[in-house]
Amino acid sequence: MTEPGFSVPSGGPGAGSTTELRARFVEQIRRDGAPMSAELAAAFATVPREAFVVEGFQGRDGGWVSPGDRDFLPAVYRDDVLVTKVDGRIPVSSSSQPSLMAIMLAALELRPGMRVLEIGAGTGYNAALMATLGAEVTSIDVQADVAERARAALLRARIEGVRVEHGDGYAGAPGRRFDRVIVTVGVAGLSPHWLDQLEPGGLAVAPVEHAGTHPVLAARGAADGPVTAAVVCPSGFMSAAGPLTADHPFAHPAPATAGTLTGFEPVSGPRWAPALDSMSYRDLWYAAGVWYRRATHGALPGFEQSLLVLLDEARTGGAAVLPDGGVLAGGDEAAGYAHDAADVVKRWESAGRPPMQAWRVTLALTGRPDAPIWVPATWQI
Ligand SMILES: C[S@@+](CC[C@H](N)C(=O)[O-])C[C@H]1O[C@@H](n2cnc3c(N)ncnc32)[C@H](O)[C@@H]1O
């Protein structure tokens, strides 16, 4: 089954009807841990995600999946990010992972009739979900072709109530007022323009850089402060262009790429059996970012997953904390960094293993003098 006025290949034999695929899709999003109201589940079950990726996307194996392919619809209706544009090998636009979208939309506390500013229109799919929930959406994308394709997709899917604009989202939508801001690209901090355009008591949900990743914050405040936030969930968004990712004094180091950290040796053995699951490891990671400015992540030879690393200033050494609490270290200052890494583990354990959601964040105004941003600066549990 396809939407009225919109037609894509059926997905080939065995793909199942789109209605069935969407029903399974909603169940998958729930299983992956996203809280969903009946309204949000209905939005995921009715908005045709395939209408937003008609030029295809990058599959898990790196190949391009197109609407004519047998696996197209099953791949569209997986709880997976769909990368829709790459620059060389770097993804520069995508439809985000649906369970992450669901968690962010729940945190947005959206109600029908609310005016929403979205930064990062991408495919337009998230804007379509919000419009289906009754919001009036202004969505901005820095790439003109991406904004144009999002407009076309919204028309194709017959979604009303979304205005897509081309521009740097830093400025927001001057002269307009919003009840909510949602940012769907990784940023170093919040633009004061968004806070200025928010009604008093409004909420901004945004993935803000912390220790090399982008945990999602739900922030409130005025353009001239104070600005405070709760932590919603971990995320790994692509980074924004322009002043939204400006370097600043509170920033953690950029992640260490493969091949830069070599010669790391075990310093202390496992502390936890079984090892932390991925969520708890993220919680430890978050705490490490609060306590140590050099916390980020890095690829270490022999480890498939990226690890929590306290990176030295040379960016070639430091210490890594494994999910089982073991510590490896390397480089000229290995001993000092190993001590700090062991301290992170002990401190997090003796604090009762706080989840990232336990932290309350206070933001400070910094960034480029001509385009300041509010960035996380102090934390308390
Ligand atoms: C992960 S995608 C957004 C996903 C989208 N909300 C969806 O539903 O498909 C991130 C988008 O942010 C855009 N972007 C990057 N920097 C930006 C900026 N400074 N202002 C506005 N958009 C930006 C990129 O062009 C990209 O399309």
The ligand as an SDF file (V2000), in Angstrom:
LIG
                    3D

 27 29  0  0  0  0  0  0  0  0999 V2000
   20.7200   14.5570   10.8930 C   0  0  0  0  0  0  0  0  0  0  0  0
   20.2250   15.6670    9.6460 S   0  0  0  0  0  0  0  0  0  0  0  0
   18.6330   16.1940   10.2120 C   0  0  0  0  0  0  0  0  0  0  0  0
   17.5780   15.1240   10.2390 C   0  0  0  0  0  0  0  0  0  0  0  0
   16.2020   15.6430    9.9370 C   0  0  0  0  0  0  0  0  0  0  0  0
   15.6190   16.3610   11.0370 N   0  0  0  0  0  0  0  0  0  0  0  0
   15.2740   14.5950    9.3950 C   0  0  0  0  0  0  0  0  0  0  0  0
   14.1860   14.3760    9.9460 O   0  0  0  0  0  0  0  0  0  0  0  0
   15.6100   14.0040    8.3660 O   0  0  0  0  0  0  0  0  0  0  0  0
   21.1950   17.1150   10.0140 C   0  0  0  0  0  0  0  0  0  0  0  0
   20.9380   18.2560    9.0580 C   0  0  0  0  0  0  0  0  0  0  0  0
   21.4350   19.4400    9.6850 O   0  0  0  0  0  0  0  0  0  0  0  0
   21.8460   20.3120    8.6750 C   0  0  0  0  0  0  0  0  0  0  0  0
   22.7270   21.3490    9.2500 N   0  0  0  0  0  0  0  0  0  0  0  0
   24.0550   21.2990    9.5560 C   0  0  0  0  0  0  0  0  0  0  0  0
   24.4800   22.4610   10.0870 N   0  0  0  0  0  0  0  0  0  0  0  0
   23.4080   23.2970   10.0980 C   0  0  0  0  0  0  0  0  0  0  0  0
   23.2160   24.6360   10.5030 C   0  0  0  0  0  0  0  0  0  0  0  0
   24.2120   25.3600   11.0020 N   0  0  0  0  0  0  0  0  0  0  0  0
   21.9710   25.1640   10.3550 N   0  0  0  0  0  0  0  0  0  0  0  0
   20.9440   24.4330    9.8280 C   0  0  0  0  0  0  0  0  0  0  0  0
   21.0790   23.1480    9.4290 N   0  0  0  0  0  0  0  0  0  0  0  0
   22.2810   22.5800    9.5650 C   0  0  0  0  0  0  0  0  0  0  0  0
   22.5300   19.4070    7.6690 C   0  0  0  0  0  0  0  0  0  0  0  0
   22.5740   20.0290    6.3920 O   0  0  0  0  0  0  0  0  0  0  0  0
   21.6440   18.1660    7.7210 C   0  0  0  0  0  0  0  0  0  0  0  0
   20.7230   18.1490    6.6820 O   0  0  0  0  0  0  0  0  0  0  0  0
  1  2  1  0
  2  3  1  0
  2 10  1  0
  3  4  1  0
  4  5  1  0
  5  6  1  0
  5  7  1  0
  7  8  2  0
  7  9  1  0
 10 11  1  0
 11 12  1  0
 11 26  1  0
 12 13  1  0
 13 14  1  0
 13 24  1  0
 14 15  1  0
 14 23  1  0
 15 16  2  0
 16 17  1  0
 17 18  1  0
 17 23  2  0
 18 19  1  0
 18 20  2  0
 20 21  1  0
 21 22  2  0
 22 23  1  0
 24 25  1  0
 24 26  1  0
 26 27  1  0
M  CHG  2   2   1   9  -1
M  END
$$$$
